[in-house]
């Protein structure tokens, strides 16, 4: 299914839209979101992306990622995608914004300004097998140790978040588990 993404400038101002496949082929800067789900003990949910995904298939990442559509606000888009990927809902709170660019092994380019949200798990997680191969809950300490041992098992953006925003992730996870 064709999907349009919101193109932005370096100040995150919308400047138009572009078709998802073309945006990722050409590396145009666009808006995205990522979701971290936390359980009451502070563990974070990781998903192994379905091998059928158009990039980073089989790699581990945070609970959910996606793109708002033109005319769609980022938080409602994040809620929508959480339902599409994990068949669940959570009250999401903004934690931080990230900016990264990387060239993926299949020739696609991720060039995103990402709104990162955190939510406390309130419902069962029922992964959509077209999107998610498996899920696991890890403490941040266990996650950091596994990432050091097996970095290539994790999606680029997730490694980027943990390297560049670990303090914000730890803070948001601690605040989220108390909600």
C-alpha positions in Angstrom: 0.0 0.0 0.0 1.3 3.4 -1.0 2.0 5.6 2.0 3.1 9.3 2.0 5.5 10.7 4.7 5.8 14.2 6.0 9.0 15.9 4.6 10.6 18.4 7.0 13.5 20.8 7.0 16.3 20.8 9.6 14.1 22.8 12.0 11.4 20.2 11.7 9.0 22.4 9.7 6.8 20.5 7.3 7.8 21.3 3.7 5.7 18.7 1.8 5.3 15.0 1.5 6.7 12.1 -0.4 5.9 8.5 -1.1 7.6 6.3 1.6 9.6 4.0 -0.8 11.0 7.0 -2.7 11.7 9.0 0.5 13.8 6.1 1.8 15.5 5.5 -1.6 16.6 9.1 -1.9 17.2 9.9 1.8 14.8 12.8 2.1 14.5 14.2 5.6 11.2 13.2 7.1 9.2 13.0 10.4 9.0 9.8 12.4 8.3 8.4 15.9 9.5 5.6 18.1 7.8 4.1 21.1 9.3 2.5 24.2 6.9 0.4 26.2 7.7 -0.1 29.9 6.3 -2.6 32.4 5.7 -1.8 36.1 9.1 -3.2 37.0 10.9 -0.8 34.5 11.7 -3.4 31.9 11.4 -2.3 28.2 9.7 -4.2 25.5 11.9 -5.1 22.5 10.4 -6.4 19.2 12.2 -8.5 16.6 11.2 -7.1 13.3 9.5 -9.5 10.9 11.9 -10.7 8.3 9.4 -9.6 5.7 9.9 -5.9 6.6 11.3 -3.7 3.8 14.4 -3.0 5.9 16.1 -4.2 9.1 14.1 -7.4 9.0 15.0 -9.9 11.8 16.7 -7.2 13.9 15.7 -6.2 17.4 14.4 -2.7 18.1 12.2 -0.8 20.6 8.5 -1.6 20.8 7.3 0.3 17.8 8.3 2.8 15.1 6.5 4.5 12.3 5.7 7.7 10.5 2.8 10.2 10.8 0.9 10.6 7.5 0.3 14.1 6.0 -2.3 15.8 8.0 -1.8 13.4 11.0 -0.3 14.6 14.3 2.6 12.6 15.6 1.0 11.4 18.9 -2.2 10.0 17.3 0.0 8.4 14.6 2.1 6.7 17.3 -1.1 5.4 19.0 -2.3 4.1 15.6 0.9 2.3 14.8 1.0 0.7 18.3 -2.3 -0.9 17.5 -1.2 -2.0 14.0 2.1 -3.6 15.2 1.3 -4.9 18.7 -2.5 -4.8 18.9 -2.3 -2.9 22.1 -2.8 0.6 23.5 -0.8 2.6 26.0 -0.9 6.2 27.3 2.1 7.7 25.6 4.2 10.6 26.9 6.8 12.5 24.9 10.4 11.9 26.2 12.8 13.4 23.6 13.5 14.1 20.0 16.3 12.5 18.0 17.8 13.3 14.6 19.8 10.7 12.7 20.7 9.6 9.1 22.1 6.3 8.1 22.5 4.3 4.9 21.1 0.8 5.3 22.6 -2.4 3.9 19.8 -2.7 1.2 20.6 0.8 -0.2 17.8 2.6 1.6 18.5 5.7 3.6 16.9 6.6 6.9 17.0 10.4 7.4 14.6 11.2 10.2 13.6 13.6 13.0 12.0 11.3 15.5 9.6 12.0 18.3 10.3 9.4 21.0 7.4 8.4 23.3 7.2 6.2 26.4 4.2 4.3 27.6 3.3 2.0 30.5 1.9 -1.4 29.3 -1.8 -1.5 30.2 -3.0 -4.2 27.9 -1.8 -7.6 26.6 0.7 -7.5 23.7 -0.5 -9.4 20.7 2.1 -8.9 17.9 1.0 -8.7 14.3 3.1 -11.5 12.6 3.4 -9.4 9.5 5.2 -6.7 11.5 6.8 -8.5 14.5 8.6 -11.9 14.7 9.0 -11.9 18.5 9.0 -9.8 21.6 11.0 -9.8 24.8 11.2 -7.7 28.0 14.6 -6.6 29.2 16.0 -4.4 31.9 18.1 -1.5 30.6 21.2 -3.1 32.2 20.5 -6.4 30.4 19.8 -4.6 27.2 23.0 -2.6 27.4 25.0 -5.8 28.1 23.4 -7.7 25.2 23.9 -4.7 22.8 27.6 -4.7 23.7 27.8 -8.4 22.9 25.7 -8.5 19.8 25.4 -5.0 18.3 24.6 -6.3 14.8 21.4 -8.0 16.1 19.9 -4.5 16.8 18.4 -2.0 14.3 20.5 1.1 13.7 18.1 3.6 15.2 17.8 1.6 18.4 21.6 1.5 18.8 21.7 5.2 18.0 19.1 6.0 20.8 21.0 3.9 23.3 24.3 5.4 22.5 23.2 9.0 22.3 20.1 9.2 24.5 20.6 6.6 27.2 20.2 9.0 30.1 16.9 10.2 28.7 15.7 6.6 28.1 16.6 5.6 31.7 14.9 8.7 33.1 11.7 8.2 30.9 11.6 4.5 31.8 11.8 5.3 35.5 9.1 7.9 35.3 6.9 5.8 33.1 6.9 2.8 35.5 5.7 5.0 38.3 2.7 6.3 36.4 
